[in-house]
Amino acid sequence: MSKGAVSKLLSTDDDTTRGLVQLAPTGSPEFDVILPDPQGVVFDLLRLAVPHEDIDAIVACIPALQEPGPLRWLLERCVHVLAQCMDRPEAGPRLPTIPNHADPARRYFYVFVFLAMLPHLQKLHRQRGIPEHVSWLTLTDLGRCVAVHRRFHGIGGLRDLDWLFRLFTGTVYQLGRLQFERSTLNKRLGPAIAKAGLPDRPGDPCLAVHIPEYCGPLAPSACDESFAAAREFFARHFPGERYRIAVCGSWLLDTQLAEYLPADSNIVQFQHRFTIRTHPANDHTILRFVFGQDTSHLDELPRRTTLERAIIDHIKAGRHWRAGSGWLAL
């Protein structure tokens, strides 16, 4: 199977073509790439929190991924690359992004990559002593990303690949309300940390904090529990990695939000945990996460909550939102 045949099948754009060129030399793995049978995959999908309306469509695609052909060629090589990245907290692989397509097997393709990776990740979790409930809670982000795809595109599929690559190679764990990623400190926050008198410098280990969607309020007590759990969890299961700093980059850390929200709001209290540096102007991020779309038609957006009204009114006033990066000492 040539990468030309795969490229033709996928009707690829330039980014996908470049991804295929990089992937081709990888070859097929020495281990068998196994997908669950149609009955067994249903239970895996349910445990991964895949929305019910997507399950039948995904199950129906299994024959297309089991038979020899371009999709199978691509599946084996993607799994091979991810398996080589297991348990390595560094930049993930560059795998081809498959454009949205009428064929469900292409839209859901990476669901099958992650299903095939599941036994390898579970083996790693067992070796690390990761509790099973933490493992499955972490992996529900697959279903969350399927839900987000439908929210943005109005159709089933999966496209948040860079994030899921890190999750399915053992660098991200959900501990209660928050997710924590084994990462390294970048240059953006280094000066502020040095000014605080801490020894950590760019390149040193840190935990990147992520706030998953569809997980209820960002209550201070829930965040307290997550940070406490993270300190114990990583000391126990990754004793060779010392994490003194947690960092977060998010639209939630735009300090302008405090102009509109009550001082005791969950978002403002979350901001107060961090020393924050503001990013350049970028309305796209906050519109995408809060409204599920990036649009210039502000009058079409809902105004149901204080947050929604604030976001719209701020932009209408000629101002711009600026996400932030923050750090705190663990």
MARPA-45398 format. One record per residue: residue in three letters; x, y, z of N, C-alpha, C in turn. Coordinates in steps of 0.05 Angstrom, whole numbers, padded with zeros to 5 digits, always signed. Layout:
N
ALAXYZXYZXYZ...
***
This chain:
330
MET+00017-00024+00000+00000+00000+00000+00018+00025+00000SER+00015+00042-00020+00031+00066-00022+00018+00089-00008LYS+00034+00109+00001+00022+00132+00013+00006+00148-00008GLY+00013+00145-00034-00003+00158-00055-00031+00147-00055ALA-00034+00121-00052-00061+00109-00052-00077+00118-00027VAL-00062+00120-00005-00076+00130+00020-00084+00159+00016SER-00066+00175+00005-00072+00204+00001-00096+00207-00017LYS-00098+00191-00038-00120+00193-00057-00146+00185-00043LEU-00146+00164-00027-00170+00156-00013-00180+00177+00006LEU-00161+00190+00020-00169+00209+00040-00176+00236+00029SER-00172+00241+00003-00177+00267-00009-00163+00288+00008THR-00138+00285+00012-00123+00301+00033-00118+00329+00024ASP-00115+00346+00045-00105+00373+00041-00075+00373+00044ASP-00062+00396+00042-00032+00397+00043-00022+00387+00070ASP-00035+00394+00093-00026+00386+00119-00027+00356+00122THR-00048+00343+00111-00051+00314+00113-00030+00301+00096THR-00025+00312+00072-00005+00300+00055+00022+00300+00068ARG+00029+00323+00081+00055+00324+00095+00056+00304+00117GLY+00034+00300+00132+00033+00280+00153+00038+00252+00143LEU+00026+00246+00120+00029+00220+00108+00058+00215+00099VAL+00071+00236+00089+00099+00233+00080+00116+00227+00104GLN+00111+00240+00127+00127+00235+00151+00121+00207+00163LEU+00097+00198+00159+00088+00173+00172+00097+00148+00156ALA+00100+00150+00130+00105+00127+00113+00129+00111+00121PRO+00152+00123+00129+00175+00107+00136+00172+00091+00161THR+00152+00097+00177+00148+00083+00203+00145+00053+00199GLY+00130+00046+00179+00125+00017+00175+00104+00006+00194SER+00095-00018+00189+00076-00031+00207+00090-00041+00232PRO+00076-00042+00255+00089-00050+00280+00095-00080+00281GLU+00112-00088+00299+00119-00116+00303+00096-00130+00318PHE+00079-00116+00332+00057-00128+00346+00031-00125+00329ASP+00012-00142+00335-00014-00141+00321-00030-00117+00330VAL-00042-00102+00311-00060-00081+00318-00088-00092+00318ILE-00100-00094+00342-00125-00108+00346-00147-00089+00354LEU-00169-00091+00340-00193-00076+00347-00213-00094+00361PRO-00228-00084+00380-00248-00100+00393-00269-00110+00373ASP-00282-00132+00379-00304-00141+00361-00327-00122+00365PRO-00346-00123+00346-00369-00103+00347-00384-00103+00373GLN-00387-00126+00386-00401-00127+00412-00384-00116+00434GLY-00359-00124+00435-00341-00115+00456-00335-00085+00454VAL-00334-00074+00430-00328-00046+00427-00349-00028+00439VAL-00374-00038+00439-00396-00022+00451-00390-00016+00480PHE-00381-00036+00495-00376-00032+00524-00351-00013+00528ASP-00331-00016+00510-00309+00002+00512-00317+00031+00506LEU-00334+00035+00486-00343+00062+00479-00359+00074+00502LEU-00376+00058+00514-00392+00068+00537-00374+00076+00560ARG-00354+00061+00566-00336+00068+00588-00319+00092+00581LEU-00315+00097+00555-00300+00120+00546-00317+00145+00543ALA-00343+00142+00551-00362+00165+00551-00368+00175+00523VAL-00366+00157+00503-00374+00165+00476-00404+00169+00475PRO-00413+00191+00464-00442+00196+00464-00458+00174+00450HIS-00481+00168+00461-00497+00146+00451-00504+00149+00421GLU-00508+00173+00412-00516+00177+00384-00493+00171+00365ASP-00469+00168+00375-00446+00162+00357-00439+00132+00357ILE-00449+00117+00376-00439+00090+00380-00445+00072+00356ASP-00470+00071+00347-00477+00054+00325-00461+00060+00300ALA-00457+00086+00294-00441+00094+00271-00412+00084+00273ILE-00401+00085+00297-00374+00076+00301-00372+00046+00297VAL-00390+00032+00309-00390+00002+00307-00393-00006+00278ALA-00409+00008+00262-00413+00001+00234-00387+00004+00218CYS-00368+00020+00228-00343+00025+00213-00322+00003+00217ILE-00326-00014+00236-00305-00033+00243-00296-00050+00219PRO-00313-00061+00203-00304-00077+00180-00285-00061+00162ALA-00290-00036+00158-00272-00020+00140-00244-00017+00152LEU-00242-00019+00178-00215-00016+00191-00202-00043+00194GLN-00216-00065+00192-00204-00092+00195-00194-00103+00169GLU-00206-00094+00146-00198-00105+00120-00173-00091+00110PRO-00156-00106+00095-00132-00093+00083-00141-00070+00065GLY-00126-00048+00066-00133-00025+00049-00120+00000+00061PRO-00125+00023+00049-00111+00047+00058-00117+00055+00087LEU-00142+00051+00096-00147+00058+00124-00133+00040+00143ARG-00131+00014+00136-00117-00005+00154-00087+00002+00154TRP-00076+00009+00130-00048+00017+00128-00042+00040+00147LEU-00060+00060+00146-00057+00083+00162-00060+00077+00192LEU-00080+00061+00199-00085+00053+00227-00060+00040+00239GLU-00048+00021+00225-00025+00007+00236-00001+00026+00241ARG+00003+00044+00223+00026+00062+00226+00021+00083+00248CYS-00003+00092+00250-00009+00111+00272-00006+00098+00299VAL-00016+00074+00302-00013+00060+00327+00017+00054+00333HIS+00032+00048+00312+00061+00043+00316+00075+00068+00327VAL+00069+00091+00315+00081+00116+00324+00074+00122+00353LEU+00048+00120+00360+00039+00126+00387+00052+00107+00407ALA+00054+00081+00400+00066+00062+00418+00095+00069+00424GLN+00109+00081+00405+00136+00089+00410+00139+00113+00428CYS+00116+00127+00432+00116+00151+00449+00106+00146+00477MET+00100+00121+00484+00088+00116+00509+00105+00125+00533ASP+00092+00138+00552+00105+00146+00578+00127+00166+00574ARG+00126+00182+00553+00146+00202+00548+00134+00230+00548PRO+00137+00246+00570+00124+00272+00571+00140+00293+00555GLU+00136+00292+00529+00149+00311+00511+00130+00315+00487ALA+00139+00331+00468+00122+00337+00445+00113+00311+00432GLY+00087+00310+00426+00076+00285+00414+00081+00283+00385PRO+00073+00261+00373+00078+00256+00344+00061+00274+00326ARG+00071+00278+00302+00056+00293+00282+00042+00272+00264LEU+00017+00266+00269+00003+00247+00252-00017+00263+00235PRO-00024+00251+00212-00040+00266+00193-00068+00271+00203THR-00078+00295+00199-00106+00302+00205-00123+00295+00181ILE-00143+00279+00184-00161+00271+00162-00184+00292+00160PRO-00187+00305+00138-00208+00325+00135-00236+00312+00139ASN-00255+00328+00148-00282+00318+00150-00292+00307+00124HIS-00307+00286+00124-00315+00272+00099-00342+00259+00103ALA-00355+00253+00081-00381+00240+00083-00378+00211+00094ASP-00355+00199+00090-00350+00172+00099-00345+00171+00129PRO-00363+00158+00145-00359+00157+00174-00332+00144+00182ALA-00323+00125+00167-00298+00111+00175-00274+00131+00175ARG-00276+00152+00158-00254+00172+00158-00259+00192+00181ARG-00283+00200+00185-00288+00219+00207-00282+00208+00234TYR-00288+00182+00238-00283+00169+00264-00257+00154+00264PHE-00240+00158+00244-00216+00142+00242-00200+00141+00268TYR-00195+00164+00280-00177+00165+00303-00190+00153+00328VAL-00217+00149+00328-00229+00134+00350-00217+00106+00350PHE-00213+00094+00326-00203+00067+00324-00173+00066+00330VAL-00158+00087+00324-00130+00088+00332-00128+00087+00363PHE-00145+00102+00377-00144+00102+00406-00155+00076+00418LEU-00175+00064+00405-00185+00038+00414-00162+00017+00412ALA-00147+00018+00390-00125+00000+00387-00102+00005+00407MET-00100+00030+00416-00079+00038+00435-00087+00031+00464LEU-00113+00026+00468-00123+00022+00495-00108+00000+00511PRO-00104-00024+00499-00090-00045+00515-00061-00036+00522HIS-00048-00021+00505-00020-00013+00511-00020+00008+00534LEU-00040+00026+00533-00041+00046+00555-00049+00033+00581GLN-00068+00014+00580-00076+00001+00605-00053-00015+00617LYS-00036-00027+00600-00012-00041+00610+00006-00021+00624LEU+00011+00002+00612+00027+00023+00625+00016+00031+00651HIS-00010+00036+00652-00023+00044+00677-00020+00023+00699ARG-00022-00002+00691-00018-00024+00711+00011-00024+00721GLN+00030-00020+00703+00058-00020+00711+00064+00004+00730ARG+00050+00026+00726+00054+00049+00743+00037+00048+00768GLY+00020+00029+00770+00002+00027+00793-00020+00047+00793ILE-00028+00057+00770-00049+00076+00768-00075+00063+00775PRO-00091+00073+00794-00117+00061+00801-00135+00060+00776GLU-00150+00038+00774-00167+00035+00751-00188+00057+00748HIS-00199+00067+00770-00218+00088+00767-00206+00114+00756VAL-00181+00119+00762-00167+00143+00751-00162+00139+00721SER-00154+00114+00714-00149+00108+00686-00174+00113+00669TRP-00197+00102+00677-00221+00105+00661-00232+00133+00662LEU-00230+00147+00685-00238+00175+00685-00222+00192+00666THR-00196+00187+00665-00179+00201+00647-00186+00197+00618LEU-00192+00172+00611-00198+00165+00584-00225+00173+00574THR-00242+00182+00592-00268+00192+00583-00265+00218+00566ASP-00242+00229+00565-00238+00252+00548-00241+00245+00518LEU-00238+00219+00511-00244+00211+00483-00273+00217+00477GLY-00291+00208+00494-00319+00213+00489-00326+00243+00489ARG-00312+00258+00507-00316+00287+00509-00308+00300+00482CYS-00287+00291+00470-00278+00303+00445-00296+00295+00422VAL-00308+00272+00423-00328+00265+00403-00353+00283+00405ALA-00361+00289+00430-00383+00307+00435-00377+00335+00425VAL-00352+00344+00430-00344+00371+00421-00344+00372+00391HIS-00335+00351+00377-00335+00350+00348-00364+00355+00337ARG-00383+00341+00349-00411+00344+00340-00421+00372+00346ARG-00413+00383+00368-00421+00410+00376-00410+00431+00356PHE-00386+00427+00346-00374+00447+00328-00382+00442+00299HIS-00384+00417+00291-00388+00410+00263-00416+00400+00256GLY-00432+00394+00276-00459+00384+00271-00460+00356+00261ILE-00438+00341+00263-00437+00314+00253-00417+00298+00270GLY-00420+00272+00271-00401+00256+00287-00373+00254+00275GLY-00353+00253+00292-00326+00250+00283-00307+00256+00306LEU-00281+00259+00300-00261+00264+00321-00238+00278+00308ARG-00231+00302+00320-00209+00318+00308-00190+00330+00328ASP-00195+00329+00354-00177+00341+00374-00153+00322+00379LEU-00136+00319+00359-00117+00297+00359-00093+00302+00377ASP-00081+00326+00375-00056+00331+00391-00061+00326+00421TRP-00084+00335+00430-00091+00331+00459-00094+00301+00465LEU-00109+00287+00449-00114+00258+00454-00088+00242+00451PHE-00070+00250+00433-00045+00236+00431-00030+00236+00458ARG-00030+00258+00471-00017+00260+00497-00031+00243+00518LEU-00057+00243+00517-00073+00228+00536-00069+00198+00533PHE-00068+00189+00508-00066+00160+00503-00038+00150+00503THR-00018+00167+00509+00009+00157+00513+00019+00160+00542GLY+00000+00167+00560+00006+00165+00588+00017+00191+00601THR+00012+00214+00589+00023+00239+00601+00001+00255+00615VAL-00024+00249+00612-00046+00264+00623-00063+00247+00642TYR-00071+00258+00664-00088+00243+00683-00109+00262+00695GLN-00134+00253+00696-00155+00269+00709-00158+00260+00737LEU-00155+00280+00755-00156+00275+00784-00178+00293+00795GLY-00202+00282+00796-00225+00298+00804-00233+00318+00783ARG-00236+00343+00790-00247+00363+00771-00226+00371+00750LEU-00201+00369+00756-00180+00379+00738-00163+00356+00726GLN-00151+00363+00703-00132+00345+00690-00104+00356+00694PHE-00084+00338+00696-00057+00346+00700-00039+00331+00680GLU-00022+00346+00666-00005+00335+00645+00024+00338+00654ARG+00039+00316+00651+00067+00316+00656+00080+00332+00633SER+00093+00354+00641+00103+00372+00620+00129+00385+00630THR+00139+00405+00615+00163+00420+00622+00157+00449+00621LEU+00170+00464+00637+00166+00493+00640+00176+00507+00615ASN+00159+00525+00604+00168+00540+00580+00180+00567+00588LYS+00188+00582+00568+00202+00608+00573+00182+00630+00580ARG+00156+00627+00574+00137+00648+00579+00135+00655+00609LEU+00135+00634+00626+00131+00638+00655+00157+00637+00670GLY+00179+00630+00657+00205+00628+00671+00213+00653+00687PRO+00212+00677+00674+00220+00701+00689+00204+00706+00714ALA+00177+00702+00713+00161+00706+00737+00168+00687+00759ILE+00174+00662+00752+00181+00642+00772+00209+00649+00784ALA+00227+00657+00767+00254+00665+00778+00251+00689+00796LYS+00233+00709+00789+00229+00732+00806+00219+00725+00833ALA+00203+00703+00834+00192+00694+00860+00212+00679+00877GLY+00237+00675+00866+00258+00663+00881+00258+00633+00881LEU+00242+00621+00862+00241+00592+00860+00263+00582+00841PRO+00273+00557+00845+00296+00548+00830+00288+00538+00802ASP+00262+00535+00796+00254+00522+00771+00260+00541+00747ARG+00269+00529+00725+00276+00543+00701+00264+00530+00676PRO+00263+00543+00654+00252+00531+00629+00265+00504+00624GLY+00249+00484+00618+00258+00457+00613+00255+00439+00637ASP+00251+00451+00661+00247+00434+00685+00219+00422+00685PRO+00214+00400+00699+00188+00388+00699+00167+00406+00712CYS+00143+00405+00702+00120+00419+00714+00095+00403+00707LEU+00073+00409+00721+00047+00398+00715+00031+00419+00701ALA+00021+00413+00677+00003+00431+00663-00025+00424+00671VAL-00040+00445+00680-00068+00441+00690-00087+00446+00667HIS-00106+00428+00663-00127+00431+00643-00154+00429+00656ILE-00174+00443+00645-00201+00444+00656-00220+00431+00636PRO-00227+00406+00640-00244+00392+00621-00272+00403+00620GLU-00284+00402+00597-00312+00411+00593-00331+00389+00603TYR-00356+00396+00606-00378+00378+00614-00371+00364+00641CYS-00360+00378+00659-00353+00366+00685-00364+00382+00708GLY-00384+00399+00703-00396+00413+00725-00381+00439+00732PRO-00389+00452+00754-00377+00477+00762-00348+00474+00769LEU-00333+00496+00766-00305+00497+00773-00303+00506+00802ALA-00315+00491+00820-00318+00500+00848-00291+00500+00861PRO-00285+00520+00878-00260+00521+00892-00254+00496+00908SER-00274+00485+00922-00269+00461+00938-00260+00438+00920ALA-00273+00435+00897-00265+00414+00878-00237+00417+00868CYS-00229+00442+00862-00202+00448+00853-00182+00442+00875ASP-00189+00449+00900-00171+00443+00923-00166+00413+00924GLU-00187+00398+00921-00184+00369+00922-00167+00358+00900SER-00170+00370+00876-00154+00361+00853-00124+00367+00857PHE-00117+00391+00866-00089+00398+00870-00077+00380+00893ALA-00092+00375+00914-00082+00358+00935-00078+00329+00924ALA-00097+00320+00908-00094+00293+00896-00069+00292+00878ALA-00064+00313+00862-00042+00313+00844-00015+00311+00858ARG-00012+00326+00881+00013+00324+00896+00018+00296+00905GLU-00002+00282+00914+00002+00254+00923+00005+00235+00900PHE-00011+00239+00879-00012+00220+00857+00015+00219+00842PHE+00026+00242+00835+00051+00241+00819+00075+00234+00836ALA+00074+00240+00862+00096+00231+00879+00096+00201+00882ARG+00072+00189+00882+00070+00160+00886+00076+00145+00860HIS+00064+00154+00838+00065+00138+00813+00087+00146+00794PHE+00099+00170+00799+00121+00179+00782+00143+00189+00800PRO+00154+00172+00817+00173+00181+00838+00199+00192+00826GLY+00205+00185+00802+00230+00196+00789+00227+00223+00778GLU+00202+00235+00779+00197+00261+00767+00187+00279+00790ARG+00202+00301+00795+00194+00319+00817+00180+00343+00805TYR+00155+00347+00814+00139+00370+00804+00135+00390+00827ARG+00147+00414+00823+00144+00435+00843+00126+00457+00834ILE+00121+00458+00807+00106+00480+00795+00082+00469+00779ALA+00059+00481+00781+00037+00476+00763+00032+00501+00746VAL+00026+00497+00720+00021+00519+00702-00006+00515+00688CYS-00017+00536+00679-00043+00534+00665-00044+00556+00644GLY-00052+00549+00619-00057+00569+00598-00086+00566+00589SER-00102+00587+00592-00130+00585+00587-00143+00612+00584TRP-00166+00612+00569-00182+00636+00568-00193+00643+00596LEU-00195+00623+00613-00205+00628+00640-00186+00647+00656LEU-00161+00649+00647-00142+00666+00661-00139+00694+00649ASP-00159+00702+00634-00160+00730+00624-00170+00747+00648THR-00152+00763+00659-00159+00778+00683-00181+00799+00678GLN-00187+00805+00653-00209+00824+00647-00236+00812+00655LEU-00238+00786+00658-00263+00774+00666-00272+00784+00694ALA-00252+00791+00710-00258+00801+00737-00273+00828+00736GLU-00273+00842+00714-00288+00867+00711-00318+00861+00709TYR-00326+00837+00702-00353+00831+00697-00365+00811+00716LEU-00349+00794+00727-00358+00772+00744-00356+00779+00774PRO-00373+00768+00791-00370+00774+00820-00344+00763+00831ALA-00334+00776+00852-00309+00769+00863-00309+00740+00874ASP-00332+00730+00881-00334+00703+00892-00341+00682+00870SER-00341+00690+00845-00347+00671+00823-00325+00650+00821ASN-00332+00627+00811-00313+00605+00809-00289+00613+00791ILE-00294+00627+00769-00273+00634+00750-00253+00654+00764VAL-00263+00674+00777-00246+00694+00790-00229+00681+00812GLN-00242+00663+00827-00227+00649+00849-00206+00630+00837PHE-00212+00618+00814-00192+00601+00801-00168+00618+00792GLN-00173+00642+00781-00152+00660+00773-00134+00667+00797HIS-00145+00671+00820-00129+00679+00843-00109+00659+00852ARG-00111+00634+00843-00092+00614+00850-00065+00619+00836PHE-00065+00633+00814-00042+00634+00796-00030+00663+00795THR-00004+00663+00790+00009+00688+00781+00007+00688+00750ILE-00005+00708+00739-00015+00707+00711+00001+00727+00693ARG+00007+00717+00670+00017+00734+00648-00004+00734+00626THR-00010+00757+00615-00031+00759+00595-00020+00754+00567HIS-00036+00741+00550-00028+00736+00522-00037+00759+00504PRO-00028+00758+00479-00038+00778+00459-00068+00775+00455ALA-00080+00795+00444-00109+00795+00439-00117+00771+00421ASN-00139+00758+00429-00149+00735+00414-00177+00729+00423ASP-00197+00739+00408-00225+00733+00414-00233+00705+00407HIS-00219+00693+00388-00227+00667+00378-00229+00646+00400THR-00210+00645+00418-00209+00623+00438-00233+00624+00456ILE-00239+00648+00467-00261+00649+00486-00288+00644+00473LEU-00291+00653+00448-00316+00648+00433-00319+00618+00428ARG-00297+00605+00422-00298+00576+00415-00306+00560+00439PHE-00294+00566+00462-00298+00549+00486-00325+00555+00499VAL-00333+00580+00499-00358+00587+00513-00383+00582+00496PHE-00381+00590+00471-00404+00587+00453-00403+00564+00434GLY-00381+00551+00432-00378+00528+00414-00375+00537+00385GLN-00368+00562+00381-00364+00572+00353-00348+00597+00354ASP-00335+00604+00332-00320+00628+00329-00335+00644+00307THR-00348+00666+00315-00365+00680+00296-00362+00710+00299SER-00365+00724+00277-00365+00754+00279-00394+00764+00282HIS-00413+00746+00281-00442+00753+00283-00450+00752+00313LEU-00441+00771+00328-00445+00770+00357-00474+00771+00365ASP-00491+00784+00348-00519+00786+00355-00534+00759+00353GLU-00521+00739+00341-00533+00713+00338-00526+00695+00363LEU-00508+00704+00380-00500+00688+00403-00519+00691+00426PRO-00522+00670+00442-00541+00672+00466-00529+00691+00487ARG-00547+00702+00503-00539+00720+00525-00553+00710+00551ARG-00550+00684+00556-00564+00671+00578-00551+00676+00605THR-00525+00680+00606-00510+00681+00631-00494+00707+00633THR-00485+00714+00657-00468+00737+00660-00443+00735+00643LEU-00432+00711+00642-00407+00706+00626-00413+00711+00597GLU-00434+00700+00586-00440+00703+00558-00444+00732+00551ARG-00459+00746+00567-00464+00775+00562-00439+00791+00564ALA-00421+00784+00582-00396+00799+00585-00379+00795+00561ILE-00377+00771+00551-00360+00765+00528-00369+00781+00504ILE-00395+00782+00499-00406+00796+00476-00402+00826+00479ASP-00410+00836+00502-00409+00865+00506-00381+00876+00505HIS-00362+00861+00515-00334+00868+00515-00324+00873+00486ILE-00330+00854+00468-00322+00856+00441-00336+00879+00426LYS-00362+00881+00432-00378+00903+00419-00367+00930+00427ALA-00355+00932+00451-00344+00957+00460-00317+00964+00447GLY-00309+00947+00429-00284+00951+00415-00259+00940+00430ARG-00264+00925+00451-00242+00913+00465-00238+00884+00457HIS-00216+00872+00466-00210+00844+00458-00203+00828+00483TRP-00209+00802+00481-00203+00783+00502-00174+00773+00499ARG-00162+00768+00521-00133+00759+00521-00131+00736+00540ALA-00127+00712+00530-00123+00689+00547-00097+00694+00564GLY-00093+00678+00584-00070+00682+00601-00056+00656+00607SER-00031+00659+00616-00015+00636+00627-00009+00642+00656GLY-00012+00622+00673-00006+00626+00701+00009+00603+00713TRP+00021+00608+00737+00036+00588+00751+00029+00590+00780LEU+00033+00567+00794+00031+00566+00823+00051+00545+00833ALA+00059+00549+00858+00078+00530+00870+00062+00507+00883LEU+00070+00483+00877+00057+00460+00889+00068+00454+00917
***
